[in-house]
Amino acid sequence: MIDVTQQINAVDRRVGRRVFKAAEARVVTVSQTYDAPLDDVWDACTNPERIPRWFLPVTGELRLGGRYQLKGNAGGTIERCDPPRSFAATWEYGDESSWIELRLTAEEGGGTRFELDHLFRIDDTKWGEYGPGAVGVGWDMMLVGLTLHLSSGAPVDSGEAMTWMGSEDGRRFVAASSDGWYAANVASGADPVRAREAADRTTAFYTGARG
């Protein structure tokens, strides 16, 4: 489906903190450069008819102040929108609330840099158990879909994607992504032992190896 090593190495992963909404927040950042024009990447990320071709079906109003809902996943409110370069929205899943911010930057030669921040309150309970990989691995998986779609222009076969995630390559991808988030967590100042334990729990969660 995709070259695991190439895709893992194509993604930059960062973990940090910043002041957000008058409080300190944790920030998980994932970014990748695509050989596609900025307008095309923006359309892929914001067009409700196109988003399901590589991510999930979406309903709602994709406009400033509008509510959106990803099928079987998060929903929220679009709080800021600056086409074709950025948007920000709440990310609400169950009784948990966080925020996402997407930035697109045109690169020399016609490519586009995709950069997404996922922001959490400092007291987020899942962070202590799973670390940044709790969401980071999911965003890595999302980028696989976007990479395949932008490179071919075709929809990603959801059945094929699910089969791949359960394959040896899929499990290897999850483990490599989790290791990448472990490294980013340690680089941000996290205790290596606790970060390793959190990363191992993340890998087990995503691969179904919980025991």
Secondary structure, DSSP 4 states (H G I P E B T S, - for coil): ---HHHHHHH-EEEEEEEEETTEEEEEEEEEEEESS-HHHHHHHHH-TTTGGGTS--EEE--STT-EEEETTS-EEEEEEEETTTEEEEEEEETTEEEEEEEEEEEPTTS-EEEEEEEEEETT-HHHHHHTTHHHHHHHHHHHHHHHHHHHHSSPP-HHHHHHHHTSHHHHHHHHHHHHHHHHHHHHTT--HHHHHHHHHHHHHHHHT---
